[in-house]
Amino acid sequence: MENKVTFHINNMAYTVNVDEKLKKEMSKYLPVDKNIDTKELLAAYISLSKEFTNFKEDLEALSNKIPNL
C-alpha cells in the first residue's frame, strides 16, 4: 500500500508516494511534522549514506567469508 508523505524543506512542500516501510525509514531521518532547512536535509542524506556504506561493508565482509564453489 502506498502512502503520500509530505516533507517541508525551506518552506516548500514536497509530496512523494512511498510504501509503508520506506515511509518509516525516511521518517527516521526527515521529520514530516516540521519545516527543515537545506542543512538538515544534507545531514539526513549524510546519515543515510553512512548507514548504507556500513551495511555494504558488512555485507562484503560476510560475502568474503563464504567459500567459492
C-alpha positions in Angstrom: 0.0 0.0 0.0 1.4 3.4 -1.0 1.2 6.5 1.3 1.7 10.1 0.4 4.3 11.7 2.6 4.9 15.5 2.6 8.2 17.0 3.6 8.6 20.7 4.2 12.1 21.9 3.1 12.9 25.6 3.0 9.2 26.4 3.4 8.3 24.4 0.3 6.2 21.2 0.4 7.4 18.1 -1.4 5.0 15.2 -1.5 6.1 11.7 -2.6 4.3 8.3 -2.8 6.1 5.6 -0.8 5.2 2.3 0.7 4.8 1.9 4.5 8.4 0.5 5.1 10.0 3.3 3.2 7.9 5.9 4.9 9.1 4.6 8.3 12.7 4.6 7.2 12.5 8.1 5.7 10.8 9.4 8.8 13.9 8.4 10.9 16.0 11.0 9.1 13.5 13.6 7.8 10.8 14.9 10.1 7.4 15.2 8.5 5.9 17.4 11.1 8.1 20.5 10.8 9.9 22.6 8.2 13.6 21.8 7.8 16.3 23.7 6.0 18.8 22.5 3.5 21.5 22.0 6.2 19.2 19.5 7.9 18.4 17.8 4.6 22.1 17.4 3.9 22.7 16.0 7.4 19.9 13.4 6.8 21.4 12.4 3.5 24.9 12.0 5.0 23.4 9.9 7.9 21.7 7.6 5.4 24.7 7.4 3.2 26.9 6.4 6.2 24.4 3.8 7.2 24.3 2.4 3.7 28.1 2.3 3.5 28.4 0.5 6.8 25.8 -2.0 5.6 27.6 -2.5 2.3 30.9 -3.1 4.1 29.4 -5.6 6.5 27.7 -7.4 3.6 31.0 -7.6 1.6 32.9 -8.9 4.7 30.3 -11.6 5.1 30.4 -12.4 1.4 34.2 -12.8 1.5 33.8 -15.4 4.3 31.7 -17.6 2.1 33.8 -20.2 0.3 33.9 -20.1 -3.5 32.3 -23.0 -5.2 
